[in-house]
């Protein structure tokens, strides 16, 4: 027997898919994580921004040298994080980073291949700081800051590289 | 010649991005540009560009950078660059070490570096070879002029201070070192090179001021011969010739080099401008220069058209021209007292040649540039640029090599810039 597909349900699916495309992608709560033994009590939004721009290289209060860790740049949390914290993304971020790195100002964050790799790196390095979807956090890392998805976050700046 | 083929091959290979390597304690990254350029008129040359054919080496570069963590707070940075065109005696594509320094983070705000570094003259001096880091095919030559090349890097130390208040930030840098470069018969020795700069960022506005003091010895063997003749004439005929000799001596001269930069980001639209002033702080031999550019950029997603206006003016040994004029009052042309006819002719020719030489180094040009940068990939930018030169003074040592050049020309450049 041939099953007749319901034309109205196909249309509904198409409509739903179109709607989903139009809706902004659901944003995750992002956890900023450090090594479990990191003595740092808290971190401000401004300090976090400076860390990922490479303008702060020691943990506040005479702490250790910081090693920032990035998710891959094709990971949705990467873009979410950079838009909300660093206020730079896309080409502007790339140009800023090229300038920063090749003018001898310092290193760029090391890239973890996945949230799991990020957790592994944070667990092994007392100077590490990373970020990931709060749902992926395990006891191997200490959450020093949470970026709630309710926060509107500032739009990325359209600035030139600096 | 030796390096050309393997480097060009490697350059092409590296145009495939994603080759950067990074580990916890080290990272290897790089940049490359593949360029083609051509001038519109005969008898002119800029870098390797002429009107003959499309040249592929003038702006082509390959750079590799190693960052190494040596210990807590202590790091090493090395950058090797291979350039298709080098200002000095370096061969085409011969790799040179442009950066090699150890850095130590003293505390939250202060960092110290020791070794070889790029001289921080302007907003983009430290990434001059990293085309990806700026919008243009090359930073505007009216300011990023060939006159800056002899001291584009230095061996020494610097101290960097970073501070922020809310959305404002201030960077300060103090530096000291030496540098020595040579090209054909020209040797330039800077010892010491001292300076500092301040960069203030306020939301959309970036302001930068830089000051360098350079004690410079310039040796040009052709000038040496000319000087010896004036010295001899000074002893034999009149001391005024000795004055000319002394004014042609380019040793032990202090230069004061000031720069001011501005960048204003207004969303998609941005403005960049820089101005410089080089001034000899002593009498006698002088080579002063001034220049500026103003660049407007408008970014529409991946495409950024830009427009640049610029000027450059070089003032060379104006005092010597006056002294040379005085020699004619004291010792008129063709005067045969004390001299054989042959020597009279030699002295007169010497004076004519000296005047021509000095006048050729007094020049001014204006430039107009239109171009577009297209970010075809997150790590790759393609640029096309057309630059118009107006040789206001008839000559311009950046571009003109013949005695009777056209009074204007244009240069077309295509560049593919990559970072990896």
Interface residues (C-beta under 8 A of the other chain):
Chain A: X46 X50 X55 X56 X57 X58 X60 X62 X64 X65 X67 X73 X90 X91 X94 X95 X98 X99 X101 X102 X103 X104 X106 X107 X108 X110 X111 X121 X125 X157 X158 X159 X160 X161 X162
Chain B: X22 X23 X24 X27 X29 X31 X63 X65 X67 X69 X72 X73 X75 X77 X79 X99 X101 X103 X105 X107 X108 X111 X113 X117 X118 X126 X127 X130 X132 X133 X134 X135 X162 X164 X166 X169 X201 X204 X206 X263 X265 X267 X268 X270 X272 X297 X299 X302 X375 X378 X379 X419
